[in-house]
């Protein structure tokens, strides 16, 4: 799998993002899957927060999921291999992609 992220994992930061995903993203946000693949990725629009974001998930796990939020590009990139609350929320809400959460635990 292609991965240019720092190979570290802060367990508290990861757990905090999981709780925020469960508390806010899954309960308050709207997650809409786009009809078409874009560059081989399944694309989700995440709306209902302070800003709207886009999460991309590769269905064959050839690349890590990514999100357009600032956290995914900054703190989450360093602490949780890029897994922000939006990515976690999208993966939790889609049974076919839940297995990709394993990356946040390995």
Secondary structure, DSSP 8 states (H G I E B T S, - for coil): -B--S-S---HHHHHHHHHHIIIIIHHH-EEEE-SS-BTTEEEEEEESSSS-EEEEEETT-SB--EESSHHHHTHHHHHSTT--HHHHHHHHH-GGGGGGGGGGT-
